[in-house]
Amino acid sequence: MKLIITVIQDKDSNRLVNALGEHNFKTTKLATTGGFLKEGNTTLMIGCNDEDVDRALEIIKDNCSHREQMVAPISPMGGNADSYIPKPVKVEVGGATVFIVPIESFYKF
């Protein structure tokens, strides 16, 4: 048995949870915050049998898209500096970061 932990953008969460549910994957949804953009993310925990991992990864890949987003960089002085005018830059966001860990035991009470 494996635990798939996937971090996705909030924009992709409902679509992915629905797609996983259609294929009988049970998920636990956690609200999280990313460290780089300081925006809301969703972390899903998906428990599945070893033979279902590839199918789960396909569903994750098909439902989490990459996109570009404009962000204002943080002041190099660590705060608000009157002379520093941030110029927004494009960054690629979206997709999924996936961790797969083995499960030694599983209990449901």
Jmol script that loads the backbone (N, CA, C; Angstrom):
load data "model"
ATOM      1  N   MET A   1       0.841  -1.177   0.000  1.00  0.00           N
ATOM      2  CA  MET A   1       0.000   0.000   0.000  1.00  0.00           C
ATOM      3  C   MET A   1       0.883   1.236   0.000  1.00  0.00           C
ATOM      4  N   LYS A   2       0.400   2.286  -0.656  1.00  0.00           N
ATOM      5  CA  LYS A   2       1.137   3.543  -0.761  1.00  0.00           C
ATOM      6  C   LYS A   2       0.260   4.712  -0.318  1.00  0.00           C
ATOM      7  N   LEU A   3       0.921   5.771   0.130  1.00  0.00           N
ATOM      8  CA  LEU A   3       0.268   7.046   0.389  1.00  0.00           C
ATOM      9  C   LEU A   3       0.825   8.034  -0.619  1.00  0.00           C
ATOM     10  N   ILE A   4      -0.054   8.601  -1.428  1.00  0.00           N
ATOM     11  CA  ILE A   4       0.339   9.618  -2.399  1.00  0.00           C
ATOM     12  C   ILE A   4      -0.013  10.968  -1.798  1.00  0.00           C
ATOM     13  N   ILE A   5       0.984  11.805  -1.625  1.00  0.00           N
ATOM     14  CA  ILE A   5       0.779  13.160  -1.121  1.00  0.00           C
ATOM     15  C   ILE A   5       1.049  14.086  -2.292  1.00  0.00           C
ATOM     16  N   THR A   6       0.048  14.856  -2.678  1.00  0.00           N
ATOM     17  CA  THR A   6       0.216  15.743  -3.830  1.00  0.00           C
ATOM     18  C   THR A   6      -0.170  17.172  -3.465  1.00  0.00           C
ATOM     19  N   VAL A   7       0.680  18.106  -3.838  1.00  0.00           N
ATOM     20  CA  VAL A   7       0.449  19.525  -3.573  1.00  0.00           C
ATOM     21  C   VAL A   7       0.097  20.176  -4.906  1.00  0.00           C
ATOM     22  N   ILE A   8      -1.083  20.807  -4.941  1.00  0.00           N
ATOM     23  CA  ILE A   8      -1.580  21.416  -6.172  1.00  0.00           C
ATOM     24  C   ILE A   8      -2.108  22.813  -5.884  1.00  0.00           C
ATOM     25  N   GLN A   9      -2.357  23.573  -6.929  1.00  0.00           N
ATOM     26  CA  GLN A   9      -2.969  24.886  -6.747  1.00  0.00           C
ATOM     27  C   GLN A   9      -4.441  24.717  -6.426  1.00  0.00           C
ATOM     28  N   ASP A  10      -4.978  25.640  -5.652  1.00  0.00           N
ATOM     29  CA  ASP A  10      -6.400  25.600  -5.305  1.00  0.00           C
ATOM     30  C   ASP A  10      -7.284  25.533  -6.553  1.00  0.00           C
ATOM     31  N   LYS A  11      -6.854  26.197  -7.624  1.00  0.00           N
ATOM     32  CA  LYS A  11      -7.651  26.237  -8.856  1.00  0.00           C
ATOM     33  C   LYS A  11      -7.870  24.847  -9.450  1.00  0.00           C
ATOM     34  N   ASP A  12      -6.966  23.913  -9.176  1.00  0.00           N
ATOM     35  CA  ASP A  12      -7.066  22.567  -9.735  1.00  0.00           C
ATOM     36  C   ASP A  12      -7.719  21.573  -8.779  1.00  0.00           C
ATOM     37  N   SER A  13      -7.962  21.965  -7.540  1.00  0.00           N
ATOM     38  CA  SER A  13      -8.344  20.989  -6.519  1.00  0.00           C
ATOM     39  C   SER A  13      -9.697  20.326  -6.766  1.00  0.00           C
ATOM     40  N   ASN A  14     -10.735  21.097  -7.067  1.00  0.00           N
ATOM     41  CA  ASN A  14     -12.051  20.490  -7.252  1.00  0.00           C
ATOM     42  C   ASN A  14     -12.069  19.535  -8.441  1.00  0.00           C
ATOM     43  N   ARG A  15     -11.454  19.948  -9.533  1.00  0.00           N
ATOM     44  CA  ARG A  15     -11.403  19.099 -10.725  1.00  0.00           C
ATOM     45  C   ARG A  15     -10.684  17.791 -10.420  1.00  0.00           C
ATOM     46  N   LEU A  16      -9.558  17.865  -9.697  1.00  0.00           N
ATOM     47  CA  LEU A  16      -8.795  16.662  -9.391  1.00  0.00           C
ATOM     48  C   LEU A  16      -9.538  15.766  -8.401  1.00  0.00           C
ATOM     49  N   VAL A  17     -10.105  16.328  -7.355  1.00  0.00           N
ATOM     50  CA  VAL A  17     -10.837  15.516  -6.378  1.00  0.00           C
ATOM     51  C   VAL A  17     -11.997  14.791  -7.054  1.00  0.00           C
ATOM     52  N   ASN A  18     -12.711  15.485  -7.945  1.00  0.00           N
ATOM     53  CA  ASN A  18     -13.815  14.851  -8.663  1.00  0.00           C
ATOM     54  C   ASN A  18     -13.329  13.727  -9.570  1.00  0.00           C
ATOM     55  N   ALA A  19     -12.232  13.955 -10.287  1.00  0.00           N
ATOM     56  CA  ALA A  19     -11.692  12.924 -11.180  1.00  0.00           C
ATOM     57  C   ALA A  19     -11.216  11.703 -10.395  1.00  0.00           C
ATOM     58  N   LEU A  20     -10.562  11.937  -9.273  1.00  0.00           N
ATOM     59  CA  LEU A  20     -10.130  10.818  -8.439  1.00  0.00           C
ATOM     60  C   LEU A  20     -11.328  10.045  -7.894  1.00  0.00           C
ATOM     61  N   GLY A  21     -12.366  10.764  -7.488  1.00  0.00           N
ATOM     62  CA  GLY A  21     -13.572  10.123  -6.974  1.00  0.00           C
ATOM     63  C   GLY A  21     -14.268   9.265  -8.025  1.00  0.00           C
ATOM     64  N   GLU A  22     -14.262   9.722  -9.269  1.00  0.00           N
ATOM     65  CA  GLU A  22     -14.855   8.945 -10.362  1.00  0.00           C
ATOM     66  C   GLU A  22     -14.148   7.608 -10.562  1.00  0.00           C
ATOM     67  N   HIS A  23     -12.890   7.537 -10.159  1.00  0.00           N
ATOM     68  CA  HIS A  23     -12.104   6.307 -10.288  1.00  0.00           C
ATOM     69  C   HIS A  23     -11.948   5.596  -8.943  1.00  0.00           C
ATOM     70  N   ASN A  24     -12.819   5.930  -8.008  1.00  0.00           N
ATOM     71  CA  ASN A  24     -12.895   5.278  -6.685  1.00  0.00           C
ATOM     72  C   ASN A  24     -11.658   5.464  -5.807  1.00  0.00           C
ATOM     73  N   PHE A  25     -10.938   6.567  -5.984  1.00  0.00           N
ATOM     74  CA  PHE A  25      -9.846   6.900  -5.074  1.00  0.00           C
ATOM     75  C   PHE A  25     -10.410   7.759  -3.956  1.00  0.00           C
ATOM     76  N   LYS A  26     -10.096   7.415  -2.732  1.00  0.00           N
ATOM     77  CA  LYS A  26     -10.521   8.187  -1.568  1.00  0.00           C
ATOM     78  C   LYS A  26      -9.432   9.207  -1.256  1.00  0.00           C
ATOM     79  N   THR A  27      -9.821  10.449  -1.019  1.00  0.00           N
ATOM     80  CA  THR A  27      -8.846  11.504  -0.764  1.00  0.00           C
ATOM     81  C   THR A  27      -9.160  12.235   0.529  1.00  0.00           C
ATOM     82  N   THR A  28      -8.123  12.765   1.137  1.00  0.00           N
ATOM     83  CA  THR A  28      -8.259  13.701   2.248  1.00  0.00           C
ATOM     84  C   THR A  28      -7.646  15.008   1.772  1.00  0.00           C
ATOM     85  N   LYS A  29      -8.423  16.073   1.869  1.00  0.00           N
ATOM     86  CA  LYS A  29      -8.029  17.379   1.333  1.00  0.00           C
ATOM     87  C   LYS A  29      -7.613  18.302   2.475  1.00  0.00           C
ATOM     88  N   LEU A  30      -6.414  18.870   2.364  1.00  0.00           N
ATOM     89  CA  LEU A  30      -5.890  19.797   3.370  1.00  0.00           C
ATOM     90  C   LEU A  30      -5.625  21.151   2.729  1.00  0.00           C
ATOM     91  N   ALA A  31      -6.005  22.217   3.393  1.00  0.00           N
ATOM     92  CA  ALA A  31      -5.688  23.568   2.928  1.00  0.00           C
ATOM     93  C   ALA A  31      -4.274  23.904   3.382  1.00  0.00           C
ATOM     94  N   THR A  32      -3.423  24.284   2.430  1.00  0.00           N
ATOM     95  CA  THR A  32      -2.035  24.607   2.744  1.00  0.00           C
ATOM     96  C   THR A  32      -1.648  25.918   2.069  1.00  0.00           C
ATOM     97  N   THR A  33      -0.488  26.448   2.420  1.00  0.00           N
ATOM     98  CA  THR A  33       0.014  27.682   1.830  1.00  0.00           C
ATOM     99  C   THR A  33       1.406  27.449   1.296  1.00  0.00           C
ATOM    100  N   GLY A  34       1.636  27.879   0.069  1.00  0.00           N
ATOM    101  CA  GLY A  34       2.947  27.721  -0.551  1.00  0.00           C
ATOM    102  C   GLY A  34       3.958  28.697   0.022  1.00  0.00           C
ATOM    103  N   GLY A  35       5.209  28.305   0.037  1.00  0.00           N
ATOM    104  CA  GLY A  35       6.261  29.149   0.589  1.00  0.00           C
ATOM    105  C   GLY A  35       6.773  30.197  -0.365  1.00  0.00           C
ATOM    106  N   PHE A  36       6.691  29.945  -1.681  1.00  0.00           N
ATOM    107  CA  PHE A  36       7.263  30.887  -2.653  1.00  0.00           C
ATOM    108  C   PHE A  36       6.299  32.024  -2.964  1.00  0.00           C
ATOM    109  N   LEU A  37       5.089  31.689  -3.401  1.00  0.00           N
ATOM    110  CA  LEU A  37       4.128  32.727  -3.770  1.00  0.00           C
ATOM    111  C   LEU A  37       3.237  33.150  -2.612  1.00  0.00           C
ATOM    112  N   LYS A  38       3.323  32.435  -1.487  1.00  0.00           N
ATOM    113  CA  LYS A  38       2.510  32.727  -0.300  1.00  0.00           C
ATOM    114  C   LYS A  38       1.016  32.683  -0.629  1.00  0.00           C
ATOM    115  N   GLU A  39       0.631  31.786  -1.537  1.00  0.00           N
ATOM    116  CA  GLU A  39      -0.765  31.648  -1.937  1.00  0.00           C
ATOM    117  C   GLU A  39      -1.300  30.307  -1.478  1.00  0.00           C
ATOM    118  N   GLY A  40      -2.615  30.208  -1.488  1.00  0.00           N
ATOM    119  CA  GLY A  40      -3.258  28.979  -1.079  1.00  0.00           C
ATOM    120  C   GLY A  40      -2.978  27.824  -2.017  1.00  0.00           C
ATOM    121  N   ASN A  41      -2.684  26.699  -1.438  1.00  0.00           N
ATOM    122  CA  ASN A  41      -2.521  25.442  -2.152  1.00  0.00           C
ATOM    123  C   ASN A  41      -3.482  24.444  -1.548  1.00  0.00           C
ATOM    124  N   THR A  42      -3.573  23.310  -2.186  1.00  0.00           N
ATOM    125  CA  THR A  42      -4.304  22.190  -1.628  1.00  0.00           C
ATOM    126  C   THR A  42      -3.363  21.007  -1.589  1.00  0.00           C
ATOM    127  N   THR A  43      -3.329  20.319  -0.466  1.00  0.00           N
ATOM    128  CA  THR A  43      -2.553  19.089  -0.360  1.00  0.00           C
ATOM    129  C   THR A  43      -3.551  17.945  -0.231  1.00  0.00           C
ATOM    130  N   LEU A  44      -3.414  16.965  -1.117  1.00  0.00           N
ATOM    131  CA  LEU A  44      -4.278  15.791  -1.078  1.00  0.00           C
ATOM    132  C   LEU A  44      -3.481  14.598  -0.593  1.00  0.00           C
ATOM    133  N   MET A  45      -4.092  13.821   0.297  1.00  0.00           N
ATOM    134  CA  MET A  45      -3.519  12.551   0.724  1.00  0.00           C
ATOM    135  C   MET A  45      -4.401  11.455   0.137  1.00  0.00           C
ATOM    136  N   ILE A  46      -3.786  10.568  -0.623  1.00  0.00           N
ATOM    137  CA  ILE A  46      -4.516   9.526  -1.333  1.00  0.00           C
ATOM    138  C   ILE A  46      -3.896   8.188  -0.961  1.00  0.00           C
ATOM    139  N   GLY A  47      -4.649   7.355  -0.300  1.00  0.00           N
ATOM    140  CA  GLY A  47      -4.182   6.009   0.015  1.00  0.00           C
ATOM    141  C   GLY A  47      -4.623   5.058  -1.078  1.00  0.00           C
ATOM    142  N   CYS A  48      -3.710   4.209  -1.573  1.00  0.00           N
ATOM    143  CA  CYS A  48      -4.092   3.268  -2.627  1.00  0.00           C
ATOM    144  C   CYS A  48      -3.181   2.043  -2.613  1.00  0.00           C
ATOM    145  N   ASN A  49      -3.645   1.006  -3.278  1.00  0.00           N
ATOM    146  CA  ASN A  49      -2.840  -0.194  -3.439  1.00  0.00           C
ATOM    147  C   ASN A  49      -1.701   0.071  -4.422  1.00  0.00           C
ATOM    148  N   ASP A  50      -0.636  -0.704  -4.296  1.00  0.00           N
ATOM    149  CA  ASP A  50       0.540  -0.510  -5.143  1.00  0.00           C
ATOM    150  C   ASP A  50       0.193  -0.523  -6.631  1.00  0.00           C
ATOM    151  N   GLU A  51      -0.706  -1.410  -7.021  1.00  0.00           N
ATOM    152  CA  GLU A  51      -1.031  -1.547  -8.446  1.00  0.00           C
ATOM    153  C   GLU A  51      -1.868  -0.386  -8.985  1.00  0.00           C
ATOM    154  N   ASP A  52      -2.387   0.484  -8.112  1.00  0.00           N
ATOM    155  CA  ASP A  52      -3.205   1.622  -8.539  1.00  0.00           C
ATOM    156  C   ASP A  52      -2.432   2.931  -8.608  1.00  0.00           C
ATOM    157  N   VAL A  53      -1.162   2.923  -8.229  1.00  0.00           N
ATOM    158  CA  VAL A  53      -0.375   4.161  -8.174  1.00  0.00           C
ATOM    159  C   VAL A  53      -0.257   4.800  -9.551  1.00  0.00           C
ATOM    160  N   ASP A  54       0.047   4.017 -10.582  1.00  0.00           N
ATOM    161  CA  ASP A  54       0.218   4.595 -11.924  1.00  0.00           C
ATOM    162  C   ASP A  54      -1.069   5.251 -12.423  1.00  0.00           C
ATOM    163  N   ARG A  55      -2.200   4.626 -12.154  1.00  0.00           N
ATOM    164  CA  ARG A  55      -3.485   5.201 -12.580  1.00  0.00           C
ATOM    165  C   ARG A  55      -3.744   6.516 -11.840  1.00  0.00           C
ATOM    166  N   ALA A  56      -3.438   6.557 -10.552  1.00  0.00           N
ATOM    167  CA  ALA A  56      -3.612   7.793  -9.780  1.00  0.00           C
ATOM    168  C   ALA A  56      -2.714   8.899 -10.328  1.00  0.00           C
ATOM    169  N   LEU A  57      -1.476   8.560 -10.656  1.00  0.00           N
ATOM    170  CA  LEU A  57      -0.552   9.564 -11.201  1.00  0.00           C
ATOM    171  C   LEU A  57      -1.041  10.104 -12.540  1.00  0.00           C
ATOM    172  N   GLU A  58      -1.623   9.254 -13.376  1.00  0.00           N
ATOM    173  CA  GLU A  58      -2.180   9.713 -14.658  1.00  0.00           C
ATOM    174  C   GLU A  58      -3.310  10.709 -14.421  1.00  0.00           C
ATOM    175  N   ILE A  59      -4.180  10.403 -13.471  1.00  0.00           N
ATOM    176  CA  ILE A  59      -5.302  11.294 -13.171  1.00  0.00           C
ATOM    177  C   ILE A  59      -4.786  12.631 -12.652  1.00  0.00           C
ATOM    178  N   ILE A  60      -3.788  12.602 -11.792  1.00  0.00           N
ATOM    179  CA  ILE A  60      -3.202  13.842 -11.260  1.00  0.00           C
ATOM    180  C   ILE A  60      -2.603  14.662 -12.405  1.00  0.00           C
ATOM    181  N   LYS A  61      -1.840  14.012 -13.258  1.00  0.00           N
ATOM    182  CA  LYS A  61      -1.190  14.714 -14.376  1.00  0.00           C
ATOM    183  C   LYS A  61      -2.215  15.320 -15.337  1.00  0.00           C
ATOM    184  N   ASP A  62      -3.301  14.596 -15.597  1.00  0.00           N
ATOM    185  CA  ASP A  62      -4.320  15.073 -16.535  1.00  0.00           C
ATOM    186  C   ASP A  62      -5.153  16.229 -15.993  1.00  0.00           C
ATOM    187  N   ASN A  63      -5.182  16.422 -14.682  1.00  0.00           N
ATOM    188  CA  ASN A  63      -6.076  17.418 -14.096  1.00  0.00           C
ATOM    189  C   ASN A  63      -5.386  18.594 -13.421  1.00  0.00           C
ATOM    190  N   CYS A  64      -4.079  18.661 -13.496  1.00  0.00           N
ATOM    191  CA  CYS A  64      -3.336  19.767 -12.875  1.00  0.00           C
ATOM    192  C   CYS A  64      -2.496  20.448 -13.941  1.00  0.00           C
ATOM    193  N   SER A  65      -2.966  21.595 -14.410  1.00  0.00           N
ATOM    194  CA  SER A  65      -2.323  22.263 -15.533  1.00  0.00           C
ATOM    195  C   SER A  65      -1.301  23.306 -15.080  1.00  0.00           C
ATOM    196  N   HIS A  66      -0.313  23.527 -15.941  1.00  0.00           N
ATOM    197  CA  HIS A  66       0.668  24.597 -15.731  1.00  0.00           C
ATOM    198  C   HIS A  66       0.121  25.873 -16.356  1.00  0.00           C
ATOM    199  N   ARG A  67       0.417  27.002 -15.758  1.00  0.00           N
ATOM    200  CA  ARG A  67       0.020  28.291 -16.307  1.00  0.00           C
ATOM    201  C   ARG A  67       1.008  29.353 -15.829  1.00  0.00           C
ATOM    202  N   GLU A  68       1.004  30.485 -16.497  1.00  0.00           N
ATOM    203  CA  GLU A  68       1.871  31.589 -16.086  1.00  0.00           C
ATOM    204  C   GLU A  68       1.072  32.581 -15.265  1.00  0.00           C
ATOM    205  N   GLN A  69       1.761  33.186 -14.296  1.00  0.00           N
ATOM    206  CA  GLN A  69       1.113  34.153 -13.416  1.00  0.00           C
ATOM    207  C   GLN A  69       2.082  35.295 -13.171  1.00  0.00           C
ATOM    208  N   MET A  70       1.568  36.504 -13.116  1.00  0.00           N
ATOM    209  CA  MET A  70       2.397  37.670 -12.826  1.00  0.00           C
ATOM    210  C   MET A  70       2.469  37.851 -11.307  1.00  0.00           C
ATOM    211  N   VAL A  71       3.693  38.010 -10.787  1.00  0.00           N
ATOM    212  CA  VAL A  71       3.875  38.255  -9.361  1.00  0.00           C
ATOM    213  C   VAL A  71       4.856  39.406  -9.171  1.00  0.00           C
ATOM    214  N   ALA A  72       4.648  40.151  -8.093  1.00  0.00           N
ATOM    215  CA  ALA A  72       5.563  41.238  -7.757  1.00  0.00           C
ATOM    216  C   ALA A  72       6.629  40.684  -6.824  1.00  0.00           C
ATOM    217  N   PRO A  73       7.893  40.857  -7.158  1.00  0.00           N
ATOM    218  CA  PRO A  73       8.951  40.354  -6.279  1.00  0.00           C
ATOM    219  C   PRO A  73       8.969  41.089  -4.943  1.00  0.00           C
ATOM    220  N   ILE A  74       9.491  40.424  -3.940  1.00  0.00           N
ATOM    221  CA  ILE A  74       9.600  41.005  -2.603  1.00  0.00           C
ATOM    222  C   ILE A  74      10.774  41.976  -2.577  1.00  0.00           C
ATOM    223  N   SER A  75      10.635  43.041  -1.801  1.00  0.00           N
ATOM    224  CA  SER A  75      11.684  44.036  -1.670  1.00  0.00           C
ATOM    225  C   SER A  75      12.995  43.386  -1.223  1.00  0.00           C
ATOM    226  N   PRO A  76      14.127  43.740  -1.855  1.00  0.00           N
ATOM    227  CA  PRO A  76      15.396  43.156  -1.443  1.00  0.00           C
ATOM    228  C   PRO A  76      15.809  43.558  -0.035  1.00  0.00           C
ATOM    229  N   MET A  77      15.165  44.573   0.524  1.00  0.00           N
ATOM    230  CA  MET A  77      15.497  45.023   1.865  1.00  0.00           C
ATOM    231  C   MET A  77      14.624  44.336   2.913  1.00  0.00           C
ATOM    232  N   GLY A  78      13.749  43.426   2.469  1.00  0.00           N
ATOM    233  CA  GLY A  78      12.930  42.667   3.399  1.00  0.00           C
ATOM    234  C   GLY A  78      11.707  43.408   3.912  1.00  0.00           C
ATOM    235  N   GLY A  79      11.427  44.569   3.440  1.00  0.00           N
ATOM    236  CA  GLY A  79      10.262  45.322   3.887  1.00  0.00           C
ATOM    237  C   GLY A  79       9.825  46.277   2.804  1.00  0.00           C
ATOM    238  N   ASN A  80       9.037  47.268   3.151  1.00  0.00           N
ATOM    239  CA  ASN A  80       8.612  48.265   2.188  1.00  0.00           C
ATOM    240  C   ASN A  80       9.685  49.346   2.091  1.00  0.00           C
ATOM    241  N   ALA A  81      10.257  49.460   0.944  1.00  0.00           N
ATOM    242  CA  ALA A  81      11.264  50.499   0.716  1.00  0.00           C
ATOM    243  C   ALA A  81      10.682  51.488  -0.284  1.00  0.00           C
ATOM    244  N   ASP A  82      10.692  52.767   0.063  1.00  0.00           N
ATOM    245  CA  ASP A  82      10.086  53.787  -0.806  1.00  0.00           C
ATOM    246  C   ASP A  82      10.763  53.855  -2.171  1.00  0.00           C
ATOM    247  N   SER A  83      12.053  53.586  -2.223  1.00  0.00           N
ATOM    248  CA  SER A  83      12.773  53.710  -3.488  1.00  0.00           C
ATOM    249  C   SER A  83      12.690  52.444  -4.336  1.00  0.00           C
ATOM    250  N   TYR A  84      12.159  51.378  -3.784  1.00  0.00           N
ATOM    251  CA  TYR A  84      12.085  50.116  -4.510  1.00  0.00           C
ATOM    252  C   TYR A  84      10.702  49.970  -5.136  1.00  0.00           C
ATOM    253  N   ILE A  85      10.659  49.930  -6.465  1.00  0.00           N
ATOM    254  CA  ILE A  85       9.401  49.742  -7.181  1.00  0.00           C
ATOM    255  C   ILE A  85       9.479  48.386  -7.866  1.00  0.00           C
ATOM    256  N   PRO A  86       8.741  47.404  -7.344  1.00  0.00           N
ATOM    257  CA  PRO A  86       8.832  46.070  -7.921  1.00  0.00           C
ATOM    258  C   PRO A  86       8.206  46.016  -9.304  1.00  0.00           C
ATOM    259  N   LYS A  87       8.895  45.342 -10.192  1.00  0.00           N
ATOM    260  CA  LYS A  87       8.369  45.128 -11.532  1.00  0.00           C
ATOM    261  C   LYS A  87       7.844  43.697 -11.570  1.00  0.00           C
ATOM    262  N   PRO A  88       6.551  43.524 -11.850  1.00  0.00           N
ATOM    263  CA  PRO A  88       6.003  42.163 -11.873  1.00  0.00           C
ATOM    264  C   PRO A  88       6.740  41.277 -12.876  1.00  0.00           C
ATOM    265  N   VAL A  89       6.895  40.029 -12.509  1.00  0.00           N
ATOM    266  CA  VAL A  89       7.549  39.058 -13.387  1.00  0.00           C
ATOM    267  C   VAL A  89       6.615  37.866 -13.576  1.00  0.00           C
ATOM    268  N   LYS A  90       6.777  37.187 -14.708  1.00  0.00           N
ATOM    269  CA  LYS A  90       5.985  35.994 -14.974  1.00  0.00           C
ATOM    270  C   LYS A  90       6.676  34.787 -14.353  1.00  0.00           C
ATOM    271  N   VAL A  91       5.891  33.969 -13.676  1.00  0.00           N
ATOM    272  CA  VAL A  91       6.403  32.706 -13.145  1.00  0.00           C
ATOM    273  C   VAL A  91       5.435  31.596 -13.560  1.00  0.00           C
ATOM    274  N   GLU A  92       5.970  30.402 -13.727  1.00  0.00           N
ATOM    275  CA  GLU A  92       5.126  29.261 -14.048  1.00  0.00           C
ATOM    276  C   GLU A  92       4.591  28.669 -12.754  1.00  0.00           C
ATOM    277  N   VAL A  93       3.286  28.500 -12.691  1.00  0.00           N
ATOM    278  CA  VAL A  93       2.635  27.920 -11.516  1.00  0.00           C
ATOM    279  C   VAL A  93       1.772  26.750 -11.978  1.00  0.00           C
ATOM    280  N   GLY A  94       1.278  26.013 -11.030  1.00  0.00           N
ATOM    281  CA  GLY A  94       0.391  24.912 -11.355  1.00  0.00           C
ATOM    282  C   GLY A  94       1.133  23.600 -11.428  1.00  0.00           C
ATOM    283  N   GLY A  95       0.473  22.633 -12.021  1.00  0.00           N
ATOM    284  CA  GLY A  95       1.039  21.301 -12.029  1.00  0.00           C
ATOM    285  C   GLY A  95       0.854  20.676 -10.658  1.00  0.00           C
ATOM    286  N   ALA A  96       1.655  19.700 -10.358  1.00  0.00           N
ATOM    287  CA  ALA A  96       1.536  19.011  -9.075  1.00  0.00           C
ATOM    288  C   ALA A  96       2.911  18.584  -8.596  1.00  0.00           C
ATOM    289  N   THR A  97       3.101  18.642  -7.300  1.00  0.00           N
ATOM    290  CA  THR A  97       4.276  18.059  -6.665  1.00  0.00           C
ATOM    291  C   THR A  97       3.777  16.836  -5.918  1.00  0.00           C
ATOM    292  N   VAL A  98       4.346  15.666  -6.246  1.00  0.00           N
ATOM    293  CA  VAL A  98       3.816  14.406  -5.745  1.00  0.00           C
ATOM    294  C   VAL A  98       4.894  13.648  -4.968  1.00  0.00           C
ATOM    295  N   PHE A  99       4.507  13.166  -3.800  1.00  0.00           N
ATOM    296  CA  PHE A  99       5.361  12.310  -2.987  1.00  0.00           C
ATOM    297  C   PHE A  99       4.638  10.978  -2.820  1.00  0.00           C
ATOM    298  N   ILE A 100       5.355   9.888  -2.973  1.00  0.00           N
ATOM    299  CA  ILE A 100       4.766   8.566  -2.775  1.00  0.00           C
ATOM    300  C   ILE A 100       5.564   7.863  -1.684  1.00  0.00           C
ATOM    301  N   VAL A 101       4.863   7.491  -0.628  1.00  0.00           N
ATOM    302  CA  VAL A 101       5.533   6.850   0.502  1.00  0.00           C
ATOM    303  C   VAL A 101       4.863   5.507   0.809  1.00  0.00           C
ATOM    304  N   PRO A 102       5.649   4.529   1.224  1.00  0.00           N
ATOM    305  CA  PRO A 102       5.067   3.228   1.567  1.00  0.00           C
ATOM    306  C   PRO A 102       4.310   3.304   2.885  1.00  0.00           C
ATOM    307  N   ILE A 103       3.251   2.526   2.984  1.00  0.00           N
ATOM    308  CA  ILE A 103       2.452   2.451   4.204  1.00  0.00           C
ATOM    309  C   ILE A 103       2.716   1.115   4.863  1.00  0.00           C
ATOM    310  N   GLU A 104       3.190   1.166   6.080  1.00  0.00           N
ATOM    311  CA  GLU A 104       3.469  -0.075   6.819  1.00  0.00           C
ATOM    312  C   GLU A 104       2.187  -0.671   7.381  1.00  0.00           C
ATOM    313  N   SER A 105       1.317   0.202   7.907  1.00  0.00           N
ATOM    314  CA  SER A 105       0.058  -0.254   8.489  1.00  0.00           C
ATOM    315  C   SER A 105      -1.019   0.760   8.170  1.00  0.00           C
ATOM    316  N   PHE A 106      -2.261   0.269   8.136  1.00  0.00           N
ATOM    317  CA  PHE A 106      -3.404   1.136   7.886  1.00  0.00           C
ATOM    318  C   PHE A 106      -4.552   0.676   8.776  1.00  0.00           C
ATOM    319  N   TYR A 107      -5.129   1.597   9.531  1.00  0.00           N
ATOM    320  CA  TYR A 107      -6.240   1.267  10.418  1.00  0.00           C
ATOM    321  C   TYR A 107      -7.364   2.248  10.163  1.00  0.00           C
ATOM    322  N   LYS A 108      -8.578   1.738  10.146  1.00  0.00           N
ATOM    323  CA  LYS A 108      -9.759   2.598  10.005  1.00  0.00           C
ATOM    324  C   LYS A 108     -10.721   2.216  11.121  1.00  0.00           C
ATOM    325  N   PHE A 109     -10.958   3.147  12.043  1.00  0.00           N
ATOM    326  CA  PHE A 109     -11.827   2.878  13.188  1.00  0.00           C
ATOM    327  C   PHE A 109     -13.161   3.554  13.020  1.00  0.00           C
TER     328      PHE A 109
END
end "model"
wireframe off; spacefill off
backbone 0.3
color backbone group
